[in-house]
C-alpha cells in the first residue's frame, strides 16, 4: 500500500469515527425535552409549548423552584400559551394571542403571569410586559409526576410536577 492510499484510508477512518460520535450524541435524551399540550376550552383552541425538566430526586418546591421568585414554569426557552380566541382567566379577560407563561410560587398561593413577550429565553422576564396576573391555589397531586407537564382540560390549564398541581381556571370569553 502506498503512502497516498494509507493517508486516504486513515482520513476515512477518522471521518467514520467522527460520524459515529455525532450520531451517538443525537440519540442521547435531553435533560428537559420539548413538550406540547393541546386542547380545547369551550370553543377556544389552546396550545402550551414548554420544556419538561425531571425531579431527579431534587427538592423542587422551595428548593430548585424558590418561593417568592418569578419562575419560568419550565426549562430553557420561556413556556408559551396560545389562545386562538379571547378567554377569561380566573375571571379576568385576556385577548387571543401567544404569551410567555410565568409563575410566582409560594406555599399557599401562586401568581400566574401571562407576559406579552412570547419569544424569549425563560429567564429574560420583564414585568413591564405582563398582560395579566392572577392568583391561584396549588394543591397536592394525586400522583407523583417525575416530569413537569401541562394539561389543557375543560376547566383550564393544569401544571403538574412532583407532588403538586396548579390549576388555572380558563373559560371562553363571552
N, C-alpha and C positions, 0 to 999 in steps of 0.2 A: 504494500500500500504506500503510495507516495505521500509526501508531506501535505499537498493540497487536499487530497481526499481525507486524510486524517483530520485536518483542520475543519473541513466541512462536516465530517462526522461528529466531531466534538461540539461544534456550534449547534448542530441539530439536536444533540443530546441535551445541551443546556437549555435550548428553547423548549423541548418537551418537558423538562423538569419545571421550568417556569410556568408552563401552561397547566400542568397538574397542580402546582401550588395555587395558582389563581382559581382554578375550579374548586379546590378544597375550601378556599376562603368563601366562595359564593354560597356553598351549601351550609355553612355554619349558621345556626339560628341567631337572629338578632336578639339582644337583651330586652329591647322594648319594641316589638314588631308593630308595624302599622295595622290598624283595625278600623272597621267601619260598622256603624249601627244605622239601620234604615227602617222606616216605618211610617205609619200614618197616625195622626192625632186628629180625629174627625176627618175632614177633607184636606188637611194640610200634610204635605209630604215633608218629612224630617230626615235629615242625614247628619250623623255625627262622625267626624274623622278624627282619629286620635292615635297615639302610640301607647301600647299596653305594657307597662312595667310589671314585674313579678314581685311578690312579697319577699321571697328568698330568705326566710327566717329573720326578717328585719322587723323592728318596731316601726310600724307605719304611722299611726295617728299620734301626734305629739312628738314624734321622733323624726323619721325620714320626711314626713309632711308636718312641719311645725304648726302648732296652733297660733292664731293671731297674725299669720303672714299670708299674703296672696300666693296661691298655688296654681300652677298651670294646668292642673287637673288632667294630667297625662305626662308623657315624656317627650323630649325632643321638640318638634315644632308645636306651636300652640294648638290645642284641641279646637276644632271648629264645629259649629252647629249651623245648619242651613234650614230655613223655613221658606217654602215657596209661596206662602200667604201670611198675612198678618196673624199674630197669635196674642193670647193673653197668658202671661207668665205670672203665676201666683196673684192673679187678679189685675196685673198691670200690662198695658198694651206694649207690644214690641212689633215693629214693622218687619215685613218679609225681608229676607236677606241672609247673608252669611256673617257670622260673628265668631270671634275667638271666645272661648269659654274658660273662665277662671273661677276659683272659689276662694273664700276666706274662711277656713275651718276653725271651729272651736269645739269644745266638748259638748256643749248644749245646743248651739245654733250655728248655722253656716250662712254666709252671704254668697249668693250665686251671682256671677257677673257676666254679662254679655257685652263684649267690647267690640267697637266698630272696626278696629284694625285686625282683619282676619289673617292675613298672610304675614306671619312673624314668627321668630323663634320664641319658644314658650316663656322665656324669662325677660322678654322685652316689654312687659306690661306697662301701660301708661294709663293711669286713672282718668286723665282728661278725655280719653277716647271711649269711656264707658257709655253704652247706650241704655243699659238698665242694670239695676242692682235689686235683688230681692232676698228676703230671709226665708230659710227653710230649716226643718228639723231633721237631723240624721237619726237613723235607727239601727239597731242590731240586725245583722243579716241572718237569714235562716240557714245559711251555709257559708263555708269558708270559700273565698274567691282568691285563688293564688294570683291571678292576673286581673288588673284593672279592666273593667268592662262597662260599657254603656248599653242600655236597652231603651228603645222607643216603645212605650206602652200606650194604651188608650188614655191613661191618666197623665202622661207627660214623659219626662226623661227620668231614668234611674241610673245613677252612678253606683257601682258596687266594687268594693275592693276590700280584701282581708275579711274582717267580720263586720263590716259597716255598709249600709246603704244610704244614699242621699236622694230622696225623691224630690222632683221639681214638678209641680203641677202646671200643666200647659193645656190650654184649650184653644180651639179655633176662635178667632176674633169675630164678633158679630157685626 
